[in-house]
Amino acid sequence: MDIADGAQKGDATLERNGVKVFLEKEANKLLSEATMNFSDDRGFIISGMQQTSCCG
């Protein structure tokens, strides 16, 4: 996760309450059902991500 001035080619752009989030294609798939919040103490908190296989 990083701060960006704008979307790169192929990125999805989500906007809510004046905040824009740019997601790469693969991240968009993983985060499509997720909820993202921000806490001054903990930073970005992402919950509800789609589970993917972690072992080959």
mmCIF file of the N, C-alpha and C atoms, coordinates in Angstrom:
data_MODEL
# 
_entry.id   MODEL 
# 
loop_
_atom_site.group_PDB 
_atom_site.id 
_atom_site.type_symbol 
_atom_site.label_atom_id 
_atom_site.label_alt_id 
_atom_site.label_comp_id 
_atom_site.label_asym_id 
_atom_site.label_entity_id 
_atom_site.label_seq_id 
_atom_site.pdbx_PDB_ins_code 
_atom_site.Cartn_x 
_atom_site.Cartn_y 
_atom_site.Cartn_z 
_atom_site.occupancy 
_atom_site.B_iso_or_equiv 
_atom_site.pdbx_formal_charge 
_atom_site.auth_seq_id 
_atom_site.auth_comp_id 
_atom_site.auth_asym_id 
_atom_site.auth_atom_id 
_atom_site.pdbx_PDB_model_num 
ATOM 1   N N  . MET A 1 1  ? 0.853   -1.158  0.000   1.00 0.00 ? 1  MET A N  1 
ATOM 2   C CA . MET A 1 1  ? 0.000   0.000   0.000   1.00 0.00 ? 1  MET A CA 1 
ATOM 3   C C  . MET A 1 1  ? 0.904   1.228   0.000   1.00 0.00 ? 1  MET A C  1 
ATOM 4   N N  . ASP A 1 2  ? 0.529   2.211   -0.808  1.00 0.00 ? 2  ASP A N  1 
ATOM 5   C CA . ASP A 1 2  ? 1.340   3.417   -0.933  1.00 0.00 ? 2  ASP A CA 1 
ATOM 6   C C  . ASP A 1 2  ? 0.417   4.585   -1.254  1.00 0.00 ? 2  ASP A C  1 
ATOM 7   N N  . ILE A 1 3  ? 0.912   5.767   -1.112  1.00 0.00 ? 3  ILE A N  1 
ATOM 8   C CA . ILE A 1 3  ? 0.164   6.972   -1.483  1.00 0.00 ? 3  ILE A CA 1 
ATOM 9   C C  . ILE A 1 3  ? 0.515   7.307   -2.923  1.00 0.00 ? 3  ILE A C  1 
ATOM 10  N N  . ALA A 1 4  ? -0.507  7.568   -3.741  1.00 0.00 ? 4  ALA A N  1 
ATOM 11  C CA . ALA A 1 4  ? -0.298  7.864   -5.161  1.00 0.00 ? 4  ALA A CA 1 
ATOM 12  C C  . ALA A 1 4  ? -1.084  9.110   -5.551  1.00 0.00 ? 4  ALA A C  1 
ATOM 13  N N  . ASP A 1 5  ? -0.588  9.808   -6.554  1.00 0.00 ? 5  ASP A N  1 
ATOM 14  C CA . ASP A 1 5  ? -1.271  10.997  -7.071  1.00 0.00 ? 5  ASP A CA 1 
ATOM 15  C C  . ASP A 1 5  ? -2.445  10.636  -7.974  1.00 0.00 ? 5  ASP A C  1 
ATOM 16  N N  . GLY A 1 6  ? -2.377  9.454   -8.579  1.00 0.00 ? 6  GLY A N  1 
ATOM 17  C CA . GLY A 1 6  ? -3.434  9.044   -9.490  1.00 0.00 ? 6  GLY A CA 1 
ATOM 18  C C  . GLY A 1 6  ? -3.314  7.585   -9.846  1.00 0.00 ? 6  GLY A C  1 
ATOM 19  N N  . ALA A 1 7  ? -4.320  7.099   -10.561 1.00 0.00 ? 7  ALA A N  1 
ATOM 20  C CA . ALA A 1 7  ? -4.350  5.699   -10.978 1.00 0.00 ? 7  ALA A CA 1 
ATOM 21  C C  . ALA A 1 7  ? -3.325  5.448   -12.076 1.00 0.00 ? 7  ALA A C  1 
ATOM 22  N N  . GLN A 1 8  ? -2.810  4.240   -12.097 1.00 0.00 ? 8  GLN A N  1 
ATOM 23  C CA . GLN A 1 8  ? -1.944  3.796   -13.180 1.00 0.00 ? 8  GLN A CA 1 
ATOM 24  C C  . GLN A 1 8  ? -2.817  3.066   -14.193 1.00 0.00 ? 8  GLN A C  1 
ATOM 25  N N  . LYS A 1 9  ? -2.313  2.842   -15.366 1.00 0.00 ? 9  LYS A N  1 
ATOM 26  C CA . LYS A 1 9  ? -3.060  2.150   -16.409 1.00 0.00 ? 9  LYS A CA 1 
ATOM 27  C C  . LYS A 1 9  ? -3.520  0.783   -15.882 1.00 0.00 ? 9  LYS A C  1 
ATOM 28  N N  . GLY A 1 10 ? -4.813  0.512   -16.014 1.00 0.00 ? 10 GLY A N  1 
ATOM 29  C CA . GLY A 1 10 ? -5.379  -0.757  -15.574 1.00 0.00 ? 10 GLY A CA 1 
ATOM 30  C C  . GLY A 1 10 ? -5.894  -0.766  -14.150 1.00 0.00 ? 10 GLY A C  1 
ATOM 31  N N  . ASP A 1 11 ? -5.624  0.281   -13.373 1.00 0.00 ? 11 ASP A N  1 
ATOM 32  C CA . ASP A 1 11 ? -6.092  0.346   -11.994 1.00 0.00 ? 11 ASP A CA 1 
ATOM 33  C C  . ASP A 1 11 ? -7.582  0.643   -11.921 1.00 0.00 ? 11 ASP A C  1 
ATOM 34  N N  . ALA A 1 12 ? -8.232  0.111   -10.903 1.00 0.00 ? 12 ALA A N  1 
ATOM 35  C CA . ALA A 1 12 ? -9.615  0.479   -10.593 1.00 0.00 ? 12 ALA A CA 1 
ATOM 36  C C  . ALA A 1 12 ? -9.563  1.657   -9.631  1.00 0.00 ? 12 ALA A C  1 
ATOM 37  N N  . THR A 1 13 ? -10.489 2.587   -9.762  1.00 0.00 ? 13 THR A N  1 
ATOM 38  C CA . THR A 1 13 ? -10.557 3.745   -8.877  1.00 0.00 ? 13 THR A CA 1 
ATOM 39  C C  . THR A 1 13 ? -11.863 3.693   -8.097  1.00 0.00 ? 13 THR A C  1 
ATOM 40  N N  . LEU A 1 14 ? -11.745 3.691   -6.770  1.00 0.00 ? 14 LEU A N  1 
ATOM 41  C CA . LEU A 1 14 ? -12.906 3.721   -5.887  1.00 0.00 ? 14 LEU A CA 1 
ATOM 42  C C  . LEU A 1 14 ? -12.890 5.053   -5.157  1.00 0.00 ? 14 LEU A C  1 
ATOM 43  N N  . GLU A 1 15 ? -14.053 5.662   -4.993  1.00 0.00 ? 15 GLU A N  1 
ATOM 44  C CA . GLU A 1 15 ? -14.108 6.951   -4.289  1.00 0.00 ? 15 GLU A CA 1 
ATOM 45  C C  . GLU A 1 15 ? -15.298 6.957   -3.342  1.00 0.00 ? 15 GLU A C  1 
ATOM 46  N N  . ARG A 1 16 ? -15.041 7.400   -2.126  1.00 0.00 ? 16 ARG A N  1 
ATOM 47  C CA . ARG A 1 16 ? -16.110 7.546   -1.148  1.00 0.00 ? 16 ARG A CA 1 
ATOM 48  C C  . ARG A 1 16 ? -15.731 8.690   -0.203  1.00 0.00 ? 16 ARG A C  1 
ATOM 49  N N  . ASN A 1 17 ? -16.681 9.575   0.027   1.00 0.00 ? 17 ASN A N  1 
ATOM 50  C CA . ASN A 1 17 ? -16.484 10.715  0.940   1.00 0.00 ? 17 ASN A CA 1 
ATOM 51  C C  . ASN A 1 17 ? -15.237 11.526  0.588   1.00 0.00 ? 17 ASN A C  1 
ATOM 52  N N  . GLY A 1 18 ? -14.970 11.665  -0.704  1.00 0.00 ? 18 GLY A N  1 
ATOM 53  C CA . GLY A 1 18 ? -13.850 12.488  -1.150  1.00 0.00 ? 18 GLY A CA 1 
ATOM 54  C C  . GLY A 1 18 ? -12.496 11.807  -1.116  1.00 0.00 ? 18 GLY A C  1 
ATOM 55  N N  . VAL A 1 19 ? -12.444 10.537  -0.718  1.00 0.00 ? 19 VAL A N  1 
ATOM 56  C CA . VAL A 1 19 ? -11.188 9.787   -0.670  1.00 0.00 ? 19 VAL A CA 1 
ATOM 57  C C  . VAL A 1 19 ? -11.163 8.816   -1.835  1.00 0.00 ? 19 VAL A C  1 
ATOM 58  N N  . LYS A 1 20 ? -10.077 8.850   -2.614  1.00 0.00 ? 20 LYS A N  1 
ATOM 59  C CA . LYS A 1 20 ? -9.920  7.938   -3.738  1.00 0.00 ? 20 LYS A CA 1 
ATOM 60  C C  . LYS A 1 20 ? -8.899  6.859   -3.384  1.00 0.00 ? 20 LYS A C  1 
ATOM 61  N N  . VAL A 1 21 ? -9.240  5.619   -3.769  1.00 0.00 ? 21 VAL A N  1 
ATOM 62  C CA . VAL A 1 21 ? -8.339  4.488   -3.606  1.00 0.00 ? 21 VAL A CA 1 
ATOM 63  C C  . VAL A 1 21 ? -8.126  3.880   -4.980  1.00 0.00 ? 21 VAL A C  1 
ATOM 64  N N  . PHE A 1 22 ? -6.870  3.680   -5.348  1.00 0.00 ? 22 PHE A N  1 
ATOM 65  C CA . PHE A 1 22 ? -6.515  3.091   -6.635  1.00 0.00 ? 22 PHE A CA 1 
ATOM 66  C C  . PHE A 1 22 ? -6.039  1.668   -6.385  1.00 0.00 ? 22 PHE A C  1 
ATOM 67  N N  . LEU A 1 23 ? -6.665  0.713   -7.054  1.00 0.00 ? 23 LEU A N  1 
ATOM 68  C CA . LEU A 1 23 ? -6.332  -0.694  -6.852  1.00 0.00 ? 23 LEU A CA 1 
ATOM 69  C C  . LEU A 1 23 ? -5.856  -1.333  -8.150  1.00 0.00 ? 23 LEU A C  1 
ATOM 70  N N  . GLU A 1 24 ? -4.735  -2.064  -8.048  1.00 0.00 ? 24 GLU A N  1 
ATOM 71  C CA . GLU A 1 24 ? -4.298  -2.860  -9.182  1.00 0.00 ? 24 GLU A CA 1 
ATOM 72  C C  . GLU A 1 24 ? -5.328  -3.953  -9.426  1.00 0.00 ? 24 GLU A C  1 
ATOM 73  N N  . LYS A 1 25 ? -5.337  -4.500  -10.629 1.00 0.00 ? 25 LYS A N  1 
ATOM 74  C CA . LYS A 1 25 ? -6.337  -5.483  -11.026 1.00 0.00 ? 25 LYS A CA 1 
ATOM 75  C C  . LYS A 1 25 ? -6.414  -6.662  -10.044 1.00 0.00 ? 25 LYS A C  1 
ATOM 76  N N  . GLU A 1 26 ? -5.282  -7.227  -9.663  1.00 0.00 ? 26 GLU A N  1 
ATOM 77  C CA . GLU A 1 26 ? -5.276  -8.376  -8.742  1.00 0.00 ? 26 GLU A CA 1 
ATOM 78  C C  . GLU A 1 26 ? -5.751  -7.976  -7.350  1.00 0.00 ? 26 GLU A C  1 
ATOM 79  N N  . ALA A 1 27 ? -5.344  -6.814  -6.876  1.00 0.00 ? 27 ALA A N  1 
ATOM 80  C CA . ALA A 1 27 ? -5.792  -6.342  -5.559  1.00 0.00 ? 27 ALA A CA 1 
ATOM 81  C C  . ALA A 1 27 ? -7.293  -6.092  -5.564  1.00 0.00 ? 27 ALA A C  1 
ATOM 82  N N  . ASN A 1 28 ? -7.808  -5.593  -6.665  1.00 0.00 ? 28 ASN A N  1 
ATOM 83  C CA . ASN A 1 28 ? -9.243  -5.335  -6.777  1.00 0.00 ? 28 ASN A CA 1 
ATOM 84  C C  . ASN A 1 28 ? -10.034 -6.631  -6.617  1.00 0.00 ? 28 ASN A C  1 
ATOM 85  N N  . LYS A 1 29 ? -9.535  -7.723  -7.199  1.00 0.00 ? 29 LYS A N  1 
ATOM 86  C CA . LYS A 1 29 ? -10.190 -9.022  -7.056  1.00 0.00 ? 29 LYS A CA 1 
ATOM 87  C C  . LYS A 1 29 ? -10.210 -9.464  -5.591  1.00 0.00 ? 29 LYS A C  1 
ATOM 88  N N  . LEU A 1 30 ? -9.068  -9.328  -4.906  1.00 0.00 ? 30 LEU A N  1 
ATOM 89  C CA . LEU A 1 30 ? -8.962  -9.773  -3.518  1.00 0.00 ? 30 LEU A CA 1 
ATOM 90  C C  . LEU A 1 30 ? -9.775  -8.907  -2.564  1.00 0.00 ? 30 LEU A C  1 
ATOM 91  N N  . LEU A 1 31 ? -9.909  -7.637  -2.877  1.00 0.00 ? 31 LEU A N  1 
ATOM 92  C CA . LEU A 1 31 ? -10.548 -6.692  -1.952  1.00 0.00 ? 31 LEU A CA 1 
ATOM 93  C C  . LEU A 1 31 ? -11.978 -6.337  -2.340  1.00 0.00 ? 31 LEU A C  1 
ATOM 94  N N  . SER A 1 32 ? -12.550 -7.023  -3.328  1.00 0.00 ? 32 SER A N  1 
ATOM 95  C CA . SER A 1 32 ? -13.871 -6.631  -3.844  1.00 0.00 ? 32 SER A CA 1 
ATOM 96  C C  . SER A 1 32 ? -14.966 -6.669  -2.779  1.00 0.00 ? 32 SER A C  1 
ATOM 97  N N  . GLU A 1 33 ? -14.862 -7.540  -1.794  1.00 0.00 ? 33 GLU A N  1 
ATOM 98  C CA . GLU A 1 33 ? -15.866 -7.642  -0.730  1.00 0.00 ? 33 GLU A CA 1 
ATOM 99  C C  . GLU A 1 33 ? -15.342 -7.127  0.611   1.00 0.00 ? 33 GLU A C  1 
ATOM 100 N N  . ALA A 1 34 ? -14.163 -6.534  0.614   1.00 0.00 ? 34 ALA A N  1 
ATOM 101 C CA . ALA A 1 34 ? -13.524 -6.105  1.857   1.00 0.00 ? 34 ALA A CA 1 
ATOM 102 C C  . ALA A 1 34 ? -14.022 -4.735  2.310   1.00 0.00 ? 34 ALA A C  1 
ATOM 103 N N  . THR A 1 35 ? -13.811 -4.480  3.588   1.00 0.00 ? 35 THR A N  1 
ATOM 104 C CA . THR A 1 35 ? -14.088 -3.174  4.185   1.00 0.00 ? 35 THR A CA 1 
ATOM 105 C C  . THR A 1 35 ? -12.760 -2.580  4.635   1.00 0.00 ? 35 THR A C  1 
ATOM 106 N N  . MET A 1 36 ? -12.512 -1.315  4.283   1.00 0.00 ? 36 MET A N  1 
ATOM 107 C CA . MET A 1 36 ? -11.272 -0.651  4.667   1.00 0.00 ? 36 MET A CA 1 
ATOM 108 C C  . MET A 1 36 ? -11.595 0.527   5.575   1.00 0.00 ? 36 MET A C  1 
ATOM 109 N N  . ASN A 1 37 ? -10.930 0.572   6.705   1.00 0.00 ? 37 ASN A N  1 
ATOM 110 C CA . ASN A 1 37 ? -11.062 1.674   7.653   1.00 0.00 ? 37 ASN A CA 1 
ATOM 111 C C  . ASN A 1 37 ? -9.682  2.209   7.973   1.00 0.00 ? 37 ASN A C  1 
ATOM 112 N N  . PHE A 1 38 ? -9.642  3.375   8.597   1.00 0.00 ? 38 PHE A N  1 
ATOM 113 C CA . PHE A 1 38 ? -8.375  3.951   9.022   1.00 0.00 ? 38 PHE A CA 1 
ATOM 114 C C  . PHE A 1 38 ? -8.463  4.328   10.478  1.00 0.00 ? 38 PHE A C  1 
ATOM 115 N N  . SER A 1 39 ? -7.441  3.972   11.226  1.00 0.00 ? 39 SER A N  1 
ATOM 116 C CA . SER A 1 39 ? -7.343  4.301   12.639  1.00 0.00 ? 39 SER A CA 1 
ATOM 117 C C  . SER A 1 39 ? -6.045  5.069   12.869  1.00 0.00 ? 39 SER A C  1 
ATOM 118 N N  . ASP A 1 40 ? -6.105  6.150   13.623  1.00 0.00 ? 40 ASP A N  1 
ATOM 119 C CA . ASP A 1 40 ? -4.881  6.897   13.923  1.00 0.00 ? 40 ASP A CA 1 
ATOM 120 C C  . ASP A 1 40 ? -3.860  6.024   14.643  1.00 0.00 ? 40 ASP A C  1 
ATOM 121 N N  . ASP A 1 41 ? -4.341  5.077   15.435  1.00 0.00 ? 41 ASP A N  1 
ATOM 122 C CA . ASP A 1 41 ? -3.444  4.195   16.193  1.00 0.00 ? 41 ASP A CA 1 
ATOM 123 C C  . ASP A 1 41 ? -2.868  3.060   15.350  1.00 0.00 ? 41 ASP A C  1 
ATOM 124 N N  . ARG A 1 42 ? -3.690  2.495   14.441  1.00 0.00 ? 42 ARG A N  1 
ATOM 125 C CA . ARG A 1 42 ? -3.305  1.279   13.731  1.00 0.00 ? 42 ARG A CA 1 
ATOM 126 C C  . ARG A 1 42 ? -3.113  1.451   12.233  1.00 0.00 ? 42 ARG A C  1 
ATOM 127 N N  . GLY A 1 43 ? -3.439  2.608   11.674  1.00 0.00 ? 43 GLY A N  1 
ATOM 128 C CA . GLY A 1 43 ? -3.328  2.803   10.225  1.00 0.00 ? 43 GLY A CA 1 
ATOM 129 C C  . GLY A 1 43 ? -4.511  2.189   9.509   1.00 0.00 ? 43 GLY A C  1 
ATOM 130 N N  . PHE A 1 44 ? -4.293  1.675   8.299   1.00 0.00 ? 44 PHE A N  1 
ATOM 131 C CA . PHE A 1 44 ? -5.375  1.070   7.525   1.00 0.00 ? 44 PHE A CA 1 
ATOM 132 C C  . PHE A 1 44 ? -5.708  -0.303  8.088   1.00 0.00 ? 44 PHE A C  1 
ATOM 133 N N  . ILE A 1 45 ? -7.001  -0.564  8.214   1.00 0.00 ? 45 ILE A N  1 
ATOM 134 C CA . ILE A 1 45 ? -7.491  -1.850  8.702   1.00 0.00 ? 45 ILE A CA 1 
ATOM 135 C C  . ILE A 1 45 ? -8.410  -2.413  7.626   1.00 0.00 ? 45 ILE A C  1 
ATOM 136 N N  . ILE A 1 46 ? -8.051  -3.576  7.095   1.00 0.00 ? 46 ILE A N  1 
ATOM 137 C CA . ILE A 1 46 ? -8.830  -4.208  6.034   1.00 0.00 ? 46 ILE A CA 1 
ATOM 138 C C  . ILE A 1 46 ? -9.422  -5.490  6.593   1.00 0.00 ? 46 ILE A C  1 
ATOM 139 N N  . SER A 1 47 ? -10.737 -5.619  6.482   1.00 0.00 ? 47 SER A N  1 
ATOM 140 C CA . SER A 1 47 ? -11.404 -6.830  6.960   1.00 0.00 ? 47 SER A CA 1 
ATOM 141 C C  . SER A 1 47 ? -12.310 -7.378  5.862   1.00 0.00 ? 47 SER A C  1 
ATOM 142 N N  . GLY A 1 48 ? -12.580 -8.674  5.931   1.00 0.00 ? 48 GLY A N  1 
ATOM 143 C CA . GLY A 1 48 ? -13.486 -9.304  4.974   1.00 0.00 ? 48 GLY A CA 1 
ATOM 144 C C  . GLY A 1 48 ? -12.853 -9.634  3.635   1.00 0.00 ? 48 GLY A C  1 
ATOM 145 N N  . MET A 1 49 ? -11.517 -9.740  3.578   1.00 0.00 ? 49 MET A N  1 
ATOM 146 C CA . MET A 1 49 ? -10.864 -10.072 2.309   1.00 0.00 ? 49 MET A CA 1 
ATOM 147 C C  . MET A 1 49 ? -11.202 -11.477 1.879   1.00 0.00 ? 49 MET A C  1 
ATOM 148 N N  . GLN A 1 50 ? -11.251 -11.693 0.563   1.00 0.00 ? 50 GLN A N  1 
ATOM 149 C CA . GLN A 1 50 ? -11.472 -13.022 0.025   1.00 0.00 ? 50 GLN A CA 1 
ATOM 150 C C  . GLN A 1 50 ? -10.231 -13.868 0.303   1.00 0.00 ? 50 GLN A C  1 
ATOM 151 N N  . GLN A 1 51 ? -10.437 -15.067 0.787   1.00 0.00 ? 51 GLN A N  1 
ATOM 152 C CA . GLN A 1 51 ? -9.339  -15.990 1.081   1.00 0.00 ? 51 GLN A CA 1 
ATOM 153 C C  . GLN A 1 51 ? -8.793  -16.576 -0.199  1.00 0.00 ? 51 GLN A C  1 
ATOM 154 N N  . THR A 1 52 ? -7.476  -16.673 -0.285  1.00 0.00 ? 52 THR A N  1 
ATOM 155 C CA . THR A 1 52 ? -6.851  -17.328 -1.430  1.00 0.00 ? 52 THR A CA 1 
ATOM 156 C C  . THR A 1 52 ? -5.976  -18.453 -0.897  1.00 0.00 ? 52 THR A C  1 
ATOM 157 N N  . SER A 1 53 ? -5.620  -19.344 -1.740  1.00 0.00 ? 53 SER A N  1 
ATOM 158 C CA . SER A 1 53 ? -4.752  -20.442 -1.338  1.00 0.00 ? 53 SER A CA 1 
ATOM 159 C C  . SER A 1 53 ? -3.386  -19.902 -0.961  1.00 0.00 ? 53 SER A C  1 
ATOM 160 N N  . CYS A 1 54 ? -2.857  -20.365 0.144   1.00 0.00 ? 54 CYS A N  1 
ATOM 161 C CA . CYS A 1 54 ? -1.549  -19.879 0.591   1.00 0.00 ? 54 CYS A CA 1 
ATOM 162 C C  . CYS A 1 54 ? -0.472  -20.934 0.428   1.00 0.00 ? 54 CYS A C  1 
ATOM 163 N N  . CYS A 1 55 ? -0.869  -22.140 0.086   1.00 0.00 ? 55 CYS A N  1 
ATOM 164 C CA . CYS A 1 55 ? 0.107   -23.216 -0.032  1.00 0.00 ? 55 CYS A CA 1 
ATOM 165 C C  . CYS A 1 55 ? -0.008  -23.855 -1.421  1.00 0.00 ? 55 CYS A C  1 
ATOM 166 N N  . GLY A 1 56 ? 1.146   -24.183 -2.006  1.00 0.00 ? 56 GLY A N  1 
ATOM 167 C CA . GLY A 1 56 ? 1.170   -24.737 -3.350  1.00 0.00 ? 56 GLY A CA 1 
ATOM 168 C C  . GLY A 1 56 ? 0.763   -26.138 -3.335  1.00 0.00 ? 56 GLY A C  1 
# 
